[in-house]
């Protein structure tokens, strides 16, 4: 059961990261620009986009705001990928 929960968590992180990358690239914003605007480190943004970090709701809100989308839109985009 623990393995299943871990696999699901990894999938969630992956689709969320891909959704963030998609919106960022659609807006032609670099990772560095996004990180600066969201007041986050570029390597942290990269690790989120690669599904390697479990991002806090506060940082997710910063990213969404910096991308010009609502937190709801960003999460919905990720959910649509599941």
ZIWOHU-V754469 format. One record per residue. N is the residue number from 0. RES is the residue in three letters. OMEGA is omega in radians with two decimals (* if undefined). Layout:
BEGIN
n: {N;N}
res: {RES;RES}
omega: {OMEGA;OMEGA}
END
This chain:
BEGIN
n: {0;1;2;3;4;5;6;7;8;9;10;11;12;13;14;15;16;17;18;19;20;21;22;23;24;25;26;27;28;29;30;31;32;33;34;35;36;37;38;39;40;41;42;43;44;45;46;47;48;49;50;51;52;53;54;55;56;57;58;59;60;61;62;63;64;65;66;67;68;69;70;71;72;73;74;75;76;77;78;79;80;81}
res: {UNK;UNK;UNK;UNK;UNK;UNK;UNK;UNK;UNK;UNK;UNK;UNK;UNK;UNK;UNK;UNK;UNK;UNK;UNK;UNK;UNK;UNK;UNK;UNK;UNK;UNK;UNK;UNK;UNK;UNK;UNK;UNK;UNK;UNK;UNK;UNK;UNK;UNK;UNK;UNK;UNK;UNK;UNK;UNK;UNK;UNK;UNK;UNK;UNK;UNK;UNK;UNK;UNK;UNK;UNK;UNK;UNK;UNK;UNK;UNK;UNK;UNK;UNK;UNK;UNK;UNK;UNK;UNK;UNK;UNK;UNK;UNK;UNK;UNK;UNK;UNK;UNK;UNK;UNK;UNK;UNK;UNK}
omega: {3.14;3.12;3.14;3.12;3.12;3.12;3.13;3.11;3.12;3.12;3.12;3.13;-3.14;-3.11;3.08;3.11;3.12;3.11;3.11;3.13;-3.13;-3.14;-3.14;-3.13;3.08;-3.14;3.12;3.11;3.09;3.06;-3.14;3.12;3.12;-3.13;-3.14;-3.12;-3.12;-3.12;3.11;3.09;-3.11;3.14;3.08;3.09;3.11;-3.12;3.05;-3.14;3.14;3.08;-3.08;-3.12;3.05;-3.00;3.10;3.12;3.11;3.14;3.07;3.09;3.09;-3.14;-3.14;-3.14;-3.13;3.09;3.12;3.08;3.08;3.06;3.11;3.14;-3.12;3.12;3.12;3.10;3.10;-3.11;3.12;-3.14;-3.12;*}
END
